[in-house]
């Protein structure tokens, strides 16, 4: 479970962000803060995994809050590190540059569609899972981790349709152990060729992990497991 601290000076906005978080499996809102000082105290007390952090706070800016938390982590190595998504109306390139230097995972500019926030939350969950499972990283792993956009935000190539992509994603999410292209096609009422195209696209963009399973014929079967 990813514990989230919502930090925004607007009470209604903070409430809306909290609802977006609570609607996703695997996430829980452990606290809400409306000033920088409150955010620092709450982070020290609650030890969240993730901050949804506004820049414009009444007493200090959100990036300064994050820098103070980073300094606290340096002073106390036993303290669990916190990740941050910046959610703000700030559009100044200097602010964005400062956010990157402070170690922000992503930056959402208000106003935005709630699904954009949920997509980023899913990306954070996938990133944490990938890092937890990594021993020695390959360059492909590093490229995916340090990508500027989550894999799911990439446009579909010509010939692939968003509704079918959503269908294939849904089938894979319902079967976390993984599926073959034939199994995915049967469950989604698609042709095997069509299912395979979407599965390979998801694999190429890092949202699906591919493994080989050897059956009685001796020929390997590709298995697809959603990780995105």
Buried (B, 14 or more C-beta within 10 A) or exposed (E): EBBBBBBBBEEEBBEBBBEBBEEBEEBBBBBBBBBBBBBBEBBEEBEBBBBBBBBBBEEBBBBBBBBBBBEBBEEEEEBEEBBBBBBBEBEEEEBBEBBEEBBBBBBBEBEEEEEBBBBBBBBBBBBBEBEEEEEEEEEEBEEBBEBEEBBBEBEEEEEBEEEBBEBBBEBBEEBEEBBBBEBBBBBBEBEBEBBBBBBBBBBEBBBBBBEEEEEEEEEEBBBBBBBB
